[in-house]
């Protein structure tokens, strides 16, 4: 098993204590632990905050975990709402279930309900709650309104939580949604707009949750339908043919999910509210140049059928982060600092020459590289770690 040592962060120590038959070489040398008492093994839940027992879904006067208000975008155009319903619903008349994140004034909510869908509205701004609940009274129980911030579910910070910050377990149990096997289809579809000020952080958190099968992905292959800026969209869909945009985030997204660009809309079609709840004035130039892309992220059914698992995904993250720190370097130079296994032997197994660069590797090539090192039987030790190994969430 992995042995936690100096320089390994909590999430990496977690991997160290949950998977058997793995090794770690620190700067001080090689270490191996044969018998780690079960009492010392920790699960991901050990790092989650605890919920205040008396907390409901309404406003709480005592907040231990402080939720900072942020700028949000809302769909306020009926035309955009109707377009999204056509994309998501097509000609379906069945009562499909949608999880709508920060619906705001409920323009899209109303359009979904009119199409015959059932909606769970997760709203983080109390200002819109009465309006949404009023709408819910008119649709015979097809709208459930919850005071919750979808993008802040299961925060990494310790402490007691109060709404709109909560855990996915609390939310899904309240809604009566049961976990589905990973091999089955998506239990429900989520719709939302990534927070304008921290899109990248939100994406990294979602990827961490997906690869570790925690938070919302503990309940199955949840399908996300999100508006994201065109700039970030191009990055997550990039490959070696777009070297200026290609990065670790691109690889992780494409390995984990099927990505579809469903629609592109101008920023002028959305209203942006500041952290103080005021309607923000968009800069004219920025509005003309920036578009939002509506993308669909569907986790791959076969993501964990190889050597990549929820227990060693953090090593995969680290490998990619290390490689893309010097994206124009030769892959063989990175391999010397990543693994004690002979670099030329690894390259032969993945059918790459010694001059191949990081920027020339496609996402599936990186997955093949990782699985080749993981499955190697030639060496006792698989990976090298440095004391400065950093967290994967930024």
Secondary structure, DSSP 4 states (H G I P E B T S, - for coil): -----TT--HHHHHHHHH-TT--EEETTEEE--S---GGG---GGGGSPEEPTT--SS--S--SS------EEEE--HHHHHHHHHHHHTT--S--EEEEE--TT-HHHHHHHHTT-EEEEEE--HHHHHHHHHHHTTTTT-EEEEE--GGGTT-SS-SEE-TTS--HHHHHHHHTPPP--TTS--S-EEEEE--TT-HHHHHHHHHHHHHHT-GGGGGS--EEEEEEEHHHHHHHT--GGGTTT--HHHHHHHHHEEEEEEEEEEGGGEEEE-TTSPBPPPPHHHHHH-EEEEEEEEE-TTTTSSS--TTTHHHHHHHHHHHHHTTTSBHHHHHHHH-SS-HHHHHHHTT--TT-BGGG--HHHHHHHHHHHHT--S-S---B--TTPPPS--
